[in-house]
């Protein structure tokens, strides 16, 4: 009996000091690097061309491991992974992309991609950003205006964009080329009650829906389309069109908040974000990262993801994303200079399940009412 108790106590002691059992906060970079060196490379499919920037710094930090980065649109990443998995031709190790609704339902739920959160970051990232896949950063899409011509934001409400004075002067990205903006419209549809209340505040009467339109969110989409909405192929195109200098009657546009960084490269661009639009200034969406099923370089994949998440200053592998409009999910990282905290912005977060269940319906409504 004494011998049994001695063994039991020893096991309890080992359990107590075990990092895994205590939920430890260490990250054994040296051991992981050693294992990754045996693999020699890592393949990452990225929605962002900045993969080449953090890939180079990773290679410098970890000699002997080559980063093979592929700049691919989010929908194509999903398509490629599905095809590779079906053919058992396992190329991708890491995927880094937008549209978490599709990623979760098409890949994660089929066990074709898994989440990975570095142990030392678990206490620094809110749980909502850890599951089912790790969120690398939150991205915001918002309204911008030409602040050279207009001394103050010209829009107070989303419903202002349906008025005659904005006919042919509102620009929106093409949903058929930039599927992530389906998330924006889906959020507006999801918050139809708030849109209806805002309509009454602006026009002094309850909203009357058009025939066949089910709620105020869809009604807003219909009315901006009928107000000669200008559709452009990219967020960059929208930012340039709004921010062009010396315009007599500039438009406003919905684009990526992070396009503010374009002004650093081109000081001639004159635009800013409209922070006080009601009922919401914009929509936040998540950019996720995961490890693909049957990854040939799993240790290098984990090491790369840890690098991508950066340090407490927004540096190392995260530095290409430490810009206005991108928001780190790490609680110890301050916002970039000139930026506000994500929690201080009046935003609607895109709901993953709502987007999955209603995204196609929103796209069909959009396409069917295009002029």
C-alpha positions as CSV (number, residue, x, y, z in Angstrom):
1,X,0.0,0.0,0.0
2,X,2.8,2.4,0.9
3,X,4.6,1.5,-2.3
4,X,1.3,2.3,-4.2
5,X,1.0,5.6,-2.5
6,X,4.6,6.5,-3.2
7,X,4.1,5.8,-6.9
8,X,0.9,7.8,-6.9
9,X,2.5,10.8,-5.3
10,X,5.3,10.7,-7.7
11,X,2.9,10.6,-10.6
12,X,1.0,13.5,-9.1
13,X,4.2,15.5,-8.8
14,X,5.1,14.8,-12.4
15,X,1.6,15.9,-13.5
16,X,1.8,19.1,-11.5
17,X,5.1,20.2,-13.1
18,X,4.2,19.1,-16.6
19,X,3.8,22.1,-18.9
20,X,1.0,20.4,-20.8
21,X,-0.9,19.6,-17.6
22,X,-0.5,23.1,-16.2
23,X,-1.5,24.7,-19.5
24,X,2.1,26.1,-19.7
25,X,3.0,29.3,-21.5
26,X,6.3,28.2,-23.1
27,X,7.2,27.9,-26.7
28,X,10.2,25.7,-27.5
29,X,11.4,27.5,-30.5
30,X,14.8,25.8,-30.6
31,X,13.3,22.3,-30.7
32,X,10.7,23.2,-33.3
33,X,13.4,24.9,-35.4
34,X,15.6,21.8,-35.3
35,X,12.7,19.6,-36.4
36,X,11.7,22.1,-39.1
37,X,15.3,22.2,-40.5
38,X,14.9,18.5,-41.3
39,X,11.9,19.4,-43.4
40,X,13.8,22.2,-45.2
41,X,10.9,24.2,-46.5
42,X,7.2,25.2,-46.0
43,X,4.5,25.9,-48.6
44,X,2.0,28.6,-47.8
45,X,-1.1,29.7,-49.8
46,X,-1.7,33.4,-48.9
47,X,-4.5,35.8,-49.9
48,X,-1.9,38.6,-49.4
49,X,1.2,39.4,-51.5
50,X,2.8,40.4,-48.2
51,X,3.6,36.7,-47.8
52,X,6.8,37.5,-49.6
53,X,7.8,40.0,-47.0
54,X,7.3,37.9,-43.9
55,X,8.6,34.9,-45.8
56,X,12.0,36.7,-46.3
57,X,12.3,37.7,-42.7
58,X,11.4,34.2,-41.6
59,X,14.2,32.7,-43.8
60,X,16.6,35.2,-42.4
61,X,15.6,34.3,-38.8
62,X,15.6,30.6,-39.5
63,X,18.3,29.7,-42.0
64,X,17.9,26.4,-43.8
65,X,14.1,26.7,-44.1
66,X,12.8,28.0,-47.4
67,X,9.3,29.7,-47.6
68,X,7.5,28.9,-50.8
69,X,4.8,31.6,-50.8
70,X,1.9,31.6,-53.3
71,X,-0.2,34.8,-53.6
72,X,-3.7,33.4,-54.4
73,X,-7.2,34.9,-53.9
74,X,-9.1,33.4,-50.9
75,X,-11.7,31.5,-53.0
76,X,-9.0,30.0,-55.2
77,X,-7.1,28.8,-52.1
78,X,-10.1,26.9,-50.9
79,X,-10.6,25.4,-54.4
80,X,-6.9,24.4,-54.7
81,X,-6.9,22.7,-51.3
82,X,-10.1,20.8,-52.0
83,X,-8.6,19.6,-55.3
84,X,-5.2,18.6,-53.7
85,X,-6.9,16.7,-50.9
86,X,-9.1,14.8,-53.4
87,X,-6.1,13.9,-55.5
88,X,-4.0,13.1,-52.5
89,X,-1.4,15.6,-53.9
90,X,-0.5,17.4,-50.7
91,X,1.2,20.6,-51.6
92,X,0.0,23.3,-49.2
93,X,1.2,23.2,-45.6
94,X,-0.3,26.5,-44.4
95,X,-3.3,28.5,-45.6
96,X,-3.7,32.2,-44.8
97,X,-6.9,33.7,-46.1
98,X,-10.2,35.7,-45.7
99,X,-13.8,34.3,-45.8
100,X,-13.6,32.1,-42.6
101,X,-17.2,31.0,-43.2
102,X,-16.2,29.1,-46.3
103,X,-12.9,27.9,-44.8
104,X,-14.6,26.4,-41.7
105,X,-17.5,24.8,-43.6
106,X,-15.6,23.6,-46.7
107,X,-12.2,22.7,-45.1
108,X,-12.2,22.6,-41.3
109,X,-15.5,20.7,-40.8
110,X,-14.2,18.1,-43.3
111,X,-10.9,17.8,-41.3
112,X,-9.0,19.1,-44.3
113,X,-7.4,21.9,-42.3
114,X,-6.8,22.2,-38.5
115,X,-6.1,25.1,-36.2
116,X,-2.9,25.7,-34.4
117,X,-2.3,28.3,-31.6
118,X,1.3,28.5,-30.3
119,X,1.4,27.7,-26.6
120,X,3.0,31.0,-25.5
121,X,0.2,33.0,-27.3
122,X,-2.8,31.3,-25.8
123,X,-2.9,33.7,-22.9
124,X,-2.5,36.7,-25.2
125,X,-5.3,36.0,-27.7
126,X,-9.0,36.1,-26.7
127,X,-10.5,32.6,-27.0
128,X,-12.9,33.8,-29.7
129,X,-9.9,34.3,-32.0
130,X,-8.4,30.9,-31.3
131,X,-11.2,28.6,-32.4
132,X,-12.0,26.9,-34.7
133,X,-9.0,28.5,-36.6
134,X,-6.5,31.0,-35.3
135,X,-7.3,34.6,-36.4
136,X,-4.2,36.4,-37.6
137,X,-5.8,39.8,-37.6
138,X,-9.1,41.5,-38.0
139,X,-9.7,43.5,-41.1
140,X,-12.1,46.4,-41.4
141,X,-14.1,47.7,-44.4
142,X,-15.5,51.2,-44.1
143,X,-16.7,54.3,-45.9
144,X,-14.1,56.8,-47.1
145,X,-14.4,60.4,-48.5
146,X,-12.2,62.9,-50.2
147,X,-10.9,65.1,-47.4
148,X,-9.3,67.6,-49.8
149,X,-12.6,68.8,-51.2
150,X,-14.7,68.1,-48.2
151,X,-13.7,69.5,-44.9
152,X,-15.7,67.0,-42.9
153,X,-17.3,63.6,-43.7
154,X,-20.3,64.2,-46.0
155,X,-22.3,61.2,-44.8
156,X,-24.0,60.8,-41.5
157,X,-26.0,57.6,-42.2
158,X,-25.7,54.7,-44.6
159,X,-29.2,55.7,-45.8
160,X,-27.8,59.0,-47.0
161,X,-26.2,57.0,-49.8
162,X,-29.7,56.3,-51.2
163,X,-30.5,60.0,-51.6
164,X,-30.5,61.9,-54.9
165,X,-27.4,63.9,-54.1
166,X,-25.3,60.7,-54.1
167,X,-26.7,59.3,-57.3
168,X,-23.8,57.9,-59.3
169,X,-21.3,59.1,-56.5
170,X,-21.0,56.0,-54.4
171,X,-18.5,53.3,-55.2
172,X,-18.5,49.7,-54.0
173,X,-16.2,46.7,-54.8
174,X,-17.4,44.1,-57.2
175,X,-18.8,41.1,-55.2
176,X,-18.1,38.8,-58.1
177,X,-14.4,39.7,-57.9
178,X,-14.0,40.3,-54.2
179,X,-16.1,37.8,-52.4
180,X,-15.2,39.1,-49.0
181,X,-17.5,42.0,-49.5
182,X,-20.3,39.5,-49.4
183,X,-19.5,39.5,-45.7
184,X,-20.1,43.3,-45.5
185,X,-23.5,43.1,-47.2
186,X,-24.4,40.0,-45.2
187,X,-23.7,41.9,-41.9
188,X,-26.0,44.7,-43.1
189,X,-28.8,42.2,-43.9
190,X,-28.2,40.4,-40.5
191,X,-28.7,43.8,-38.7
192,X,-31.9,44.6,-40.6
193,X,-33.7,45.8,-37.5
194,X,-31.0,48.4,-36.8
195,X,-31.1,49.4,-40.4
196,X,-34.9,49.9,-40.2
197,X,-34.6,52.0,-37.0
198,X,-31.9,54.1,-38.6
199,X,-34.1,54.7,-41.7
200,X,-36.8,56.1,-39.4
201,X,-34.3,58.4,-37.7
202,X,-33.2,59.8,-41.1
203,X,-36.5,60.1,-42.9
204,X,-38.9,60.5,-40.0
205,X,-41.1,57.5,-41.1
206,X,-41.1,53.8,-41.0
207,X,-39.5,52.1,-43.9
208,X,-41.7,50.7,-46.7
209,X,-40.1,47.7,-48.3
210,X,-40.1,47.2,-52.1
211,X,-42.1,44.3,-53.5
212,X,-40.3,41.0,-52.8
213,X,-37.7,42.5,-50.5
214,X,-37.8,40.9,-47.1
215,X,-36.0,43.4,-44.8
216,X,-34.4,46.7,-44.4
217,X,-30.9,45.3,-45.1
218,X,-31.9,44.0,-48.5
219,X,-33.8,47.3,-49.1
220,X,-30.6,49.3,-48.6
221,X,-28.8,47.1,-51.1
222,X,-31.6,47.5,-53.6
223,X,-31.7,51.3,-53.2
224,X,-27.9,51.9,-53.5
225,X,-28.0,49.8,-56.7
226,X,-30.9,51.8,-58.1
227,X,-29.1,55.0,-57.2
228,X,-26.5,54.3,-59.9
229,X,-24.0,52.6,-57.7
230,X,-20.5,52.6,-59.3
231,X,-18.8,49.1,-59.1
232,X,-15.1,48.7,-59.2
233,X,-12.8,45.7,-59.3
234,X,-10.7,46.2,-56.2
235,X,-10.4,48.2,-53.0
236,X,-7.4,49.9,-54.5
237,X,-9.5,51.1,-57.4
238,X,-12.1,52.5,-54.9
239,X,-9.5,54.3,-52.9
240,X,-7.9,55.9,-55.9
241,X,-11.2,57.1,-57.4
242,X,-12.3,58.7,-54.1
243,X,-8.9,60.1,-53.2
244,X,-7.9,61.6,-56.6
245,X,-6.8,65.2,-56.1
246,X,-8.6,68.3,-57.6
247,X,-12.0,66.7,-58.1
248,X,-14.9,69.1,-58.4
249,X,-17.5,66.6,-57.1
250,X,-15.7,63.6,-55.6
251,X,-17.5,60.3,-54.8
252,X,-17.4,58.3,-51.6
253,X,-16.7,54.7,-51.4
254,X,-16.7,51.5,-49.4
255,X,-13.2,50.0,-49.2
256,X,-10.6,48.3,-47.0
257,X,-9.6,50.5,-44.0
258,X,-6.0,49.4,-44.6
259,X,-6.0,51.3,-47.9
260,X,-5.1,54.3,-45.7
261,X,-1.5,53.0,-46.0
262,X,-1.6,53.9,-49.7
263,X,-1.4,57.6,-48.7
264,X,2.1,57.0,-47.4
265,X,3.2,55.7,-50.8
266,X,1.2,58.3,-52.7
267,X,0.8,61.6,-50.8
268,X,-1.4,62.9,-53.7
269,X,-4.2,60.7,-52.5
270,X,-6.7,62.7,-50.4
271,X,-9.1,60.5,-48.5
272,X,-10.0,59.5,-45.0
273,X,-12.3,57.2,-43.1
274,X,-15.7,58.3,-41.9
275,X,-15.8,57.2,-38.3
276,X,-19.2,58.4,-37.2
277,X,-21.6,57.0,-39.8
278,X,-24.8,55.5,-38.3
279,X,-25.9,52.9,-37.6
280,X,-22.4,51.6,-38.2
281,X,-19.1,52.8,-39.7
282,X,-18.1,49.5,-41.2
283,X,-17.8,45.7,-40.9
284,X,-15.0,43.8,-39.3
285,X,-13.9,40.4,-40.8
286,X,-11.4,37.8,-39.7
287,X,-8.3,36.7,-41.5
288,X,-7.5,33.1,-40.5
289,X,-4.5,30.8,-40.7
290,X,-4.4,27.0,-40.4
291,X,-2.4,23.9,-41.2
292,X,-3.5,21.7,-44.0
293,X,-4.3,18.0,-43.6
294,X,-1.3,15.8,-44.5
295,X,1.1,18.7,-44.5
296,X,4.5,17.5,-45.5
297,X,6.3,20.1,-43.4
298,X,4.3,20.3,-40.2
299,X,7.1,21.6,-37.9
300,X,8.0,24.3,-40.3
301,X,4.3,25.2,-40.7
302,X,4.0,25.7,-36.9
303,X,7.2,27.7,-36.8
304,X,6.0,29.9,-39.6
305,X,2.6,30.5,-38.0
306,X,4.3,31.6,-34.7
307,X,6.5,34.0,-36.7
308,X,3.4,35.4,-38.5
309,X,1.8,36.3,-35.2
310,X,4.6,38.7,-34.4
311,X,5.8,40.1,-31.1
312,X,4.4,42.5,-28.5
313,X,5.4,45.5,-30.7
314,X,3.7,44.3,-33.8
315,X,7.0,43.3,-35.2
316,X,8.8,40.2,-36.7
317,X,6.5,38.3,-39.0
318,X,3.5,40.5,-38.3
319,X,5.2,43.8,-39.3
320,X,3.8,43.8,-42.9
321,X,0.3,43.9,-41.3
322,X,1.1,46.4,-38.6
323,X,-0.6,49.1,-40.6
324,X,-3.7,51.3,-40.4
325,X,-6.8,49.2,-40.9
326,X,-5.4,45.9,-39.7
327,X,-6.0,45.0,-36.1
328,X,-3.8,42.4,-34.3
329,X,-5.8,39.9,-32.1
330,X,-2.9,39.9,-29.6
331,X,-4.0,41.9,-26.5
332,X,-0.4,43.0,-25.8
333,X,0.0,44.7,-29.2
334,X,-0.9,48.4,-29.3
335,X,-2.6,49.8,-32.4
336,X,-0.4,51.3,-35.1
337,X,0.4,55.0,-34.9
338,X,-2.7,57.1,-35.9
339,X,-5.0,54.2,-35.5
340,X,-7.8,53.5,-33.0
341,X,-8.4,50.3,-31.0
342,X,-10.8,47.9,-32.7
343,X,-13.0,48.0,-29.6
344,X,-13.4,51.8,-30.0
345,X,-14.8,51.5,-33.5
346,X,-18.5,51.2,-34.2
347,X,-18.5,48.0,-36.3
348,X,-20.6,45.0,-37.0
349,X,-18.5,41.8,-37.0
350,X,-19.2,39.5,-39.9
351,X,-21.0,36.4,-38.4
352,X,-19.4,33.3,-39.8
353,X,-22.5,31.1,-39.7
354,X,-24.8,33.8,-41.0
355,X,-22.5,34.4,-43.9
356,X,-22.4,30.7,-44.7
357,X,-26.1,30.3,-44.6
358,X,-27.1,33.5,-46.3
359,X,-24.0,34.6,-48.4
360,X,-25.2,33.0,-51.6
361,X,-28.6,34.5,-51.2
362,X,-27.1,38.0,-50.7
363,X,-24.9,37.5,-53.8
364,X,-27.9,36.3,-55.9
365,X,-29.9,39.4,-54.7
366,X,-27.0,41.6,-55.7
367,X,-26.6,40.1,-59.1
368,X,-30.3,40.0,-59.9
369,X,-30.6,43.7,-59.3
370,X,-27.5,44.9,-61.1
371,X,-28.2,47.4,-63.8
